[in-house]
Each structure stands twice: as structure tokens, then as C-alpha cells.
Amino acid sequence: MSVTVEYYSRLRDAAGLAEEAWECAAGETLGALLARVFARHPALAEWDAHLLLAVNDEYAARDHALAESDVVSVMPPVQGG
């Protein structure tokens, strides 16, 4: 199955692109996908403890099971001013 991963703000620079398609196994979790994302884009791994993650515009935990055509958003922490 295919999912889209979108990178926001500074993470877009770290990944070198705004979004990309990933092939996932049925029932793959968000955490498992993230491990593969970090392997492809090691600069993102240093953000791991602070990432905000969403699936289809809803915040999601790493144990969330992905489905066909899901859109995963990987965002840096929110900063205020």
C-alpha cells in the first residue's frame, strides 16, 4: 500500500523535499514507517524526541496502523512568540 509523508518547516530542509510516497506493508505502524524515514533521511532522526505526527490531519501515536492512501505529516514542535 502507498502512503504520502509530508515534511514541514525545518524538517522539509532536513529531508531535502516537501513530501514523498512510501510503500508500506499492510498494518505497518507509524513508528515503523518513521524508522525507515530516519534511515533514508538521517538528519530527521535528531528531531525524533520532539516530532509532532499526524495521519490525515489528526494527531497520531506511533502505534497507529497505517492504511492505503494515508497522508502522514511530520512536523517540528510548535514555537510561540
N, CA, C and O atoms as a MOPAC input file, in Angstrom:
PM7 MOZYME 1SCF
protein

 N      0.84400 1    -1.17500 1     0.00000 1
 C      0.00000 1     0.00000 1     0.00000 1
 C      0.88900 1     1.23700 1     0.00000 1
 O      2.05100 1     1.18600 1     0.40100 1
 N      0.32900 1     2.32700 1    -0.44900 1
 C      1.10900 1     3.54800 1    -0.58100 1
 C      0.57500 1     4.62200 1     0.36200 1
 O     -0.63500 1     4.80500 1     0.49000 1
 N      1.49700 1     5.33100 1     1.02100 1
 C      1.15600 1     6.48000 1     1.85200 1
 C      2.04700 1     7.64200 1     1.43100 1
 O      3.10900 1     7.44600 1     0.84000 1
 N      1.60200 1     8.83900 1     1.74000 1
 C      2.38100 1    10.04200 1     1.46600 1
 C      2.88200 1    10.59800 1     2.78300 1
 O      2.12400 1    10.70200 1     3.74700 1
 N      4.15900 1    10.95700 1     2.82900 1
 C      4.73600 1    11.59500 1     4.01200 1
 C      5.07500 1    13.02700 1     3.63900 1
 O      5.79900 1    13.28500 1     2.67700 1
 N      4.53100 1    13.96500 1     4.43200 1
 C      4.77800 1    15.38600 1     4.23200 1
 C      5.68300 1    15.90000 1     5.34500 1
 O      5.50500 1    15.55700 1     6.51400 1
 N      6.66100 1    16.73000 1     4.96700 1
 C      7.60800 1    17.29800 1     5.92100 1
 C      7.36900 1    18.80400 1     5.99800 1
 O      7.21800 1    19.47200 1     4.97500 1
 N      7.33600 1    19.32800 1     7.21700 1
 C      7.02100 1    20.73500 1     7.41000 1
 C      8.18800 1    21.50500 1     8.01900 1
 O      9.00900 1    20.96000 1     8.75600 1
 N      8.23100 1    22.80000 1     7.68100 1
 C      9.16500 1    23.75600 1     8.27100 1
 C     10.61600 1    23.28600 1     8.13900 1
 O     11.05600 1    22.93000 1     7.04500 1
 N     11.34800 1    23.28500 1     9.23200 1
 C     12.77100 1    22.91100 1     9.20800 1
 C     12.97400 1    21.45300 1     8.81300 1
 O     14.04100 1    21.08100 1     8.32500 1
 N     11.96900 1    20.64400 1     9.01800 1
 C     12.10000 1    19.22800 1     8.64700 1
 C     12.10900 1    19.06400 1     7.12600 1
 O     12.70700 1    18.12400 1     6.60200 1
 N     11.46400 1    19.95700 1     6.44200 1
 C     11.49500 1    19.95100 1     4.97600 1
 C     12.93400 1    20.16600 1     4.50000 1
 O     13.38800 1    19.50500 1     3.56500 1
 N     13.63400 1    21.07800 1     5.13700 1
 C     15.03700 1    21.32000 1     4.78600 1
 C     15.89700 1    20.11000 1     5.13400 1
 O     16.77600 1    19.72900 1     4.36200 1
 N     15.64600 1    19.50600 1     6.29500 1
 C     16.43700 1    18.34400 1     6.72000 1
 C     16.23600 1    17.15600 1     5.79600 1
 O     17.18000 1    16.41200 1     5.52700 1
 N     15.01600 1    16.97100 1     5.30600 1
 C     14.73100 1    15.85600 1     4.40100 1
 C     15.14300 1    16.17100 1     2.96300 1
 O     15.43000 1    15.26700 1     2.17700 1
 N     15.16800 1    17.44600 1     2.63300 1
 C     15.52200 1    17.83900 1     1.27500 1
 C     14.35100 1    17.80400 1     0.30400 1
 O     14.54900 1    17.91400 1    -0.90600 1
 N     13.13600 1    17.65100 1     0.81800 1
 C     11.95100 1    17.65000 1    -0.01300 1
 C     10.71800 1    17.89600 1     0.85700 1
 O     10.77000 1    17.74000 1     2.07700 1
 N      9.61900 1    18.27800 1     0.22500 1
 C      8.39800 1    18.59800 1     0.95800 1
 C      7.54900 1    17.36400 1     1.23400 1
 O      6.88700 1    17.28300 1     2.26800 1
 N      7.56500 1    16.41200 1     0.32200 1
 C      6.78200 1    15.19000 1     0.50900 1
 C      7.32800 1    14.08900 1    -0.36600 1
 O      8.05100 1    14.32800 1    -1.33300 1
 N      6.96000 1    12.86900 1     0.00200 1
 C      7.35200 1    11.71200 1    -0.80900 1
 C      6.40000 1    10.56000 1    -0.53400 1
 O      5.76600 1    10.49500 1     0.51900 1
 N      6.31100 1     9.65500 1    -1.49500 1
 C      5.47200 1     8.46300 1    -1.36600 1
 C      6.29800 1     7.32600 1    -0.77900 1
 O      7.48100 1     7.17400 1    -1.08600 1
 N      5.65400 1     6.53200 1     0.06900 1
 C      6.28300 1     5.36200 1     0.68000 1
 C      5.37800 1     4.15800 1     0.48500 1
 O      4.15600 1     4.26200 1     0.59600 1
 N      5.98200 1     3.02600 1     0.19800 1
 C      5.25500 1     1.76500 1     0.15900 1
 C      5.34300 1     1.13600 1     1.54000 1
 O      6.42700 1     1.04500 1     2.11600 1
 N      4.21900 1     0.70600 1     2.06700 1
 C      4.14500 1     0.12200 1     3.40600 1
 C      3.46100 1    -1.22400 1     3.34900 1
 O      2.63900 1    -1.48000 1     2.46900 1
 N      3.80300 1    -2.07900 1     4.28700 1
 C      3.12600 1    -3.36800 1     4.42800 1
 C      1.77600 1    -3.13500 1     5.09300 1
 O      1.60800 1    -2.16700 1     5.83500 1
 N      0.83400 1    -3.99700 1     4.83800 1
 C     -0.48000 1    -3.90600 1     5.48500 1
 C     -0.29900 1    -3.92600 1     6.99400 1
 O      0.39800 1    -4.78800 1     7.52800 1
 N     -0.92100 1    -2.98300 1     7.67900 1
 C     -0.84100 1    -2.92500 1     9.13200 1
 C      0.42200 1    -2.30500 1     9.68200 1
 O      0.60800 1    -2.27600 1    10.89800 1
 N      1.30100 1    -1.80700 1     8.82300 1
 C      2.52400 1    -1.17100 1     9.32000 1
 C      2.16000 1     0.01800 1    10.19600 1
 O      1.22500 1     0.76000 1     9.89300 1
 N      2.89500 1     0.19400 1    11.27300 1
 C      2.60500 1     1.29900 1    12.18300 1
 C      3.34300 1     2.56200 1    11.76500 1
 O      4.30700 1     2.53100 1    11.00000 1
 N      2.85800 1     3.65700 1    12.29100 1
 C      3.51100 1     4.93800 1    12.05500 1
 C      4.94900 1     4.89700 1    12.55700 1
 O      5.84300 1     5.43300 1    11.90400 1
 N      5.18500 1     4.27000 1    13.70600 1
 C      6.53800 1     4.16200 1    14.26000 1
 C      7.47600 1     3.38600 1    13.35700 1
 O      8.63600 1     3.76300 1    13.19100 1
 N      6.98000 1     2.29800 1    12.77000 1
 C      7.81400 1     1.50100 1    11.86300 1
 C      8.16400 1     2.30200 1    10.60700 1
 O      9.29800 1     2.25900 1    10.12900 1
 N      7.18800 1     3.02600 1    10.08700 1
 C      7.46000 1     3.88100 1     8.93100 1
 C      8.48000 1     4.95000 1     9.29600 1
 O      9.39300 1     5.22600 1     8.51800 1
 N      8.33700 1     5.54500 1    10.45600 1
 C      9.26600 1     6.57800 1    10.88800 1
 C     10.69300 1     6.05100 1    10.95800 1
 O     11.62800 1     6.76200 1    10.58900 1
 N     10.87700 1     4.83400 1    11.41900 1
 C     12.21400 1     4.23900 1    11.47100 1
 C     12.81900 1     4.17300 1    10.06700 1
 O     14.01000 1     4.42600 1     9.88800 1
 N     12.00500 1     3.83600 1     9.08900 1
 C     12.50400 1     3.79000 1     7.70600 1
 C     12.77900 1     5.19500 1     7.17600 1
 O     13.73900 1     5.40500 1     6.43600 1
 N     11.93800 1     6.15100 1     7.55300 1
 C     12.15900 1     7.55100 1     7.15700 1
 C     13.50600 1     8.02800 1     7.70600 1
 O     14.28200 1     8.65900 1     6.98700 1
 N     13.78200 1     7.72800 1     8.97600 1
 C     15.05200 1     8.14400 1     9.58600 1
 C     16.24500 1     7.48600 1     8.88800 1
 O     17.30300 1     8.10200 1     8.76100 1
 N     16.08600 1     6.26000 1     8.44500 1
 C     17.17500 1     5.58100 1     7.73600 1
 C     17.47100 1     6.27700 1     6.40200 1
 O     18.62900 1     6.38600 1     5.99600 1
 N     16.42700 1     6.74200 1     5.73100 1
 C     16.60900 1     7.42800 1     4.44300 1
 C     17.06700 1     8.86900 1     4.63300 1
 O     17.83300 1     9.39400 1     3.82400 1
 N     16.59400 1     9.51100 1     5.70700 1
 C     16.90300 1    10.91500 1     5.97400 1
 C     17.45500 1    11.04000 1     7.39400 1
 O     16.73300 1    11.46900 1     8.29400 1
 N     18.71800 1    10.67400 1     7.61300 1
 C     19.29500 1    10.66200 1     8.96600 1
 C     19.20400 1    11.99700 1     9.71400 1
 O     19.14900 1    12.00000 1    10.94400 1
 N     19.18800 1    13.11800 1     9.01000 1
 C     19.10200 1    14.41800 1     9.68600 1
 C     17.78500 1    14.56700 1    10.44300 1
 O     17.70900 1    15.34600 1    11.39300 1
 N     16.76300 1    13.84300 1    10.04400 1
 C     15.47700 1    13.91600 1    10.74300 1
 C     15.51300 1    13.20300 1    12.08600 1
 O     14.74600 1    13.54500 1    12.98600 1
 N     16.38200 1    12.22700 1    12.23300 1
 C     16.42700 1    11.41400 1    13.45100 1
 C     16.76200 1    12.25500 1    14.67800 1
 O     16.32400 1    11.93100 1    15.78200 1
 N     17.52500 1    13.32100 1    14.50500 1
 C     17.86500 1    14.14500 1    15.66200 1
 C     16.65900 1    14.91000 1    16.19900 1
 O     16.71800 1    15.44300 1    17.30800 1
 N     15.58500 1    14.97400 1    15.44900 1
 C     14.33700 1    15.60700 1    15.88800 1
 C     13.39200 1    14.61800 1    16.56100 1
 O     12.35100 1    15.02300 1    17.08000 1
 N     13.72700 1    13.34700 1    16.56400 1
 C     12.80700 1    12.27700 1    16.94200 1
 C     12.03700 1    12.53700 1    18.23900 1
 O     10.82400 1    12.33200 1    18.27200 1
 N     12.69300 1    12.97400 1    19.28700 1
 C     12.03600 1    13.15400 1    20.58700 1
 C     11.04600 1    14.31900 1    20.59500 1
 O     10.26400 1    14.45600 1    21.53600 1
 N     11.07200 1    15.15200 1    19.56700 1
 C     10.26100 1    16.36800 1    19.58000 1
 C      9.23400 1    16.44600 1    18.45500 1
 O      8.52900 1    17.44900 1    18.34300 1
 N      9.13400 1    15.43400 1    17.63600 1
 C      8.25500 1    15.48600 1    16.47000 1
 C      6.78600 1    15.48100 1    16.85200 1
 O      6.37800 1    14.84600 1    17.82500 1
 N      6.00700 1    16.19900 1    16.06900 1
 C      4.55500 1    16.09400 1    16.10300 1
 C      4.17100 1    15.29100 1    14.87300 1
 O      4.63200 1    15.57700 1    13.76800 1
 N      3.32700 1    14.28700 1    15.06400 1
 C      2.94700 1    13.38800 1    13.98100 1
 C      1.43300 1    13.38700 1    13.80700 1
 O      0.68100 1    13.38600 1    14.78100 1
 N      1.00700 1    13.38700 1    12.56300 1
 C     -0.42200 1    13.32400 1    12.27500 1
 C     -0.64500 1    12.38200 1    11.09900 1
 O      0.21400 1    12.22300 1    10.23200 1
 N     -1.81300 1    11.76700 1    11.09300 1
 C     -2.24900 1    10.94800 1     9.96200 1
 C     -3.59900 1    11.50100 1     9.52800 1
 O     -4.55000 1    11.54000 1    10.31000 1
 N     -3.66900 1    11.92200 1     8.28200 1
 C     -4.89400 1    12.50100 1     7.73300 1
 C     -5.40800 1    13.65400 1     8.60600 1
 O     -6.59400 1    13.72300 1     8.92800 1
 N     -4.50800 1    14.54000 1     8.97300 1
 C     -4.81900 1    15.76000 1     9.72800 1
 C     -5.28200 1    15.53200 1    11.16200 1
 O     -5.85800 1    16.43100 1    11.77400 1
 N     -5.03900 1    14.34400 1    11.70400 1
 C     -5.35500 1    14.05100 1    13.10500 1
 C     -4.06300 1    13.59800 1    13.78600 1
 O     -3.37300 1    12.71300 1    13.27900 1
 N     -3.73200 1    14.19800 1    14.93000 1
 C     -2.54000 1    13.75500 1    15.64100 1
 C     -2.63100 1    12.25600 1    15.88200 1
 O     -3.70300 1    11.72600 1    16.17300 1
 N     -1.48400 1    11.57200 1    15.75700 1
 C     -1.46900 1    10.11000 1    15.85800 1
 C     -0.27000 1     9.64900 1    16.68000 1
 O      0.79000 1    10.27500 1    16.67100 1
 N     -0.46500 1     8.54400 1    17.38900 1
 C      0.60800 1     7.90400 1    18.14600 1
 C      1.38900 1     6.98600 1    17.21500 1
 O      0.92600 1     6.62500 1    16.13300 1
 N      2.56000 1     6.62600 1    17.65300 1
 C      3.43000 1     5.78100 1    16.82200 1
 C      2.89900 1     4.37000 1    16.62100 1
 O      3.34700 1     3.66900 1    15.71400 1
 N      1.95500 1     3.94200 1    17.44700 1
 C      1.38600 1     2.60700 1    17.26500 1
 C      0.16700 1     2.61600 1    16.33700 1
 O     -0.49300 1     1.59000 1    16.16700 1
 N     -0.12800 1     3.76100 1    15.74300 1
 C     -1.24200 1     3.89600 1    14.79600 1
 C     -0.95400 1     3.04800 1    13.55300 1
 O      0.11300 1     3.16600 1    12.95200 1
 N     -1.90900 1     2.19300 1    13.17300 1
 C     -1.76100 1     1.35900 1    11.97000 1
 C     -2.12900 1     2.17800 1    10.73900 1
 O     -3.20500 1     2.77400 1    10.67800 1
 N     -1.24700 1     2.20400 1     9.77900 1
 C     -1.45900 1     2.97300 1     8.55500 1
 C     -2.35900 1     2.21600 1     7.58800 1
 O     -2.42900 1     0.98800 1     7.60900 1
 N     -3.04900 1     2.98300 1     6.73500 1
 C     -3.93400 1     2.40800 1     5.71900 1
 C     -3.59200 1     3.01300 1     4.35800 1
 O     -2.92200 1     4.04200 1     4.26900 1
 N     -4.06000 1     2.36100 1     3.31700 1
 C     -3.84300 1     2.82000 1     1.94200 1
 C     -4.22500 1     4.29100 1     1.80500 1
 O     -5.27900 1     4.71500 1     2.27800 1
 N     -3.36200 1     5.05800 1     1.15500 1
 C     -3.57200 1     6.47200 1     0.81900 1
 C     -3.53600 1     7.41700 1     2.01500 1
 O     -3.90800 1     8.58200 1     1.87700 1
 N     -3.10000 1     6.95200 1     3.18400 1
 C     -2.95600 1     7.85900 1     4.32000 1
 C     -1.94000 1     8.94300 1     3.98500 1
 O     -1.01900 1     8.73400 1     3.19600 1
 N     -2.13000 1    10.11000 1     4.60400 1
 C     -1.17900 1    11.20200 1     4.49400 1
 C     -0.60500 1    11.42400 1     5.89300 1
 O     -1.32100 1    11.78000 1     6.82900 1
 N      0.69500 1    11.20400 1     6.00700 1
 C      1.40400 1    11.35600 1     7.27900 1
 C      2.10600 1    12.71000 1     7.28100 1
 O      2.85900 1    13.03400 1     6.36300 1
 N      1.85000 1    13.49400 1     8.32400 1
 C      2.50000 1    14.79200 1     8.46900 1
 C      3.54800 1    14.70100 1     9.56200 1
 O      3.25900 1    14.26300 1    10.67500 1
 N      4.76700 1    15.11600 1     9.24100 1
 C      5.87700 1    15.10700 1    10.20300 1
 C      6.24400 1    16.56400 1    10.43300 1
 O      6.70900 1    17.25500 1     9.52600 1
 N      6.02000 1    17.02800 1    11.69100 1
 C      6.14900 1    18.44400 1    11.99700 1
 C      7.09600 1    18.67500 1    13.17500 1
 O      7.16300 1    17.85900 1    14.09400 1
 N      7.82200 1    19.78200 1    13.14300 1
 C      8.66000 1    20.12800 1    14.30100 1
 C      7.76000 1    20.61800 1    15.43100 1
 O      6.57300 1    20.85600 1    15.21100 1
 N      8.30700 1    20.77200 1    16.63400 1
 C      7.49600 1    21.27600 1    17.74200 1
 C      6.98800 1    22.68900 1    17.44200 1
 O      7.63300 1    23.46800 1    16.74000 1
 N      5.83500 1    22.98500 1    17.98900 1
 C      5.25300 1    24.31300 1    17.81900 1
 C      6.02300 1    25.30400 1    18.68000 1
 O      6.34800 1    25.03300 1    19.83600 1
 N      6.30800 1    26.46200 1    18.08300 1
 C      7.02400 1    27.50000 1    18.82400 1
 C      6.14200 1    28.74000 1    18.91300 1
 O      5.46500 1    29.11600 1    17.95600 1
 N      6.16600 1    29.34800 1    20.05500 1
 C      5.38300 1    30.56100 1    20.24700 1
 C      6.28300 1    31.78000 1    20.34700 1
 O      7.50800 1    31.66000 1    20.36800 1
 N      5.68900 1    32.91400 1    20.40500 1
 C      6.49000 1    34.11000 1    20.45200 1
 C      5.94300 1    35.11600 1    21.30400 1
 O      6.52300 1    36.19300 1    21.44000 1

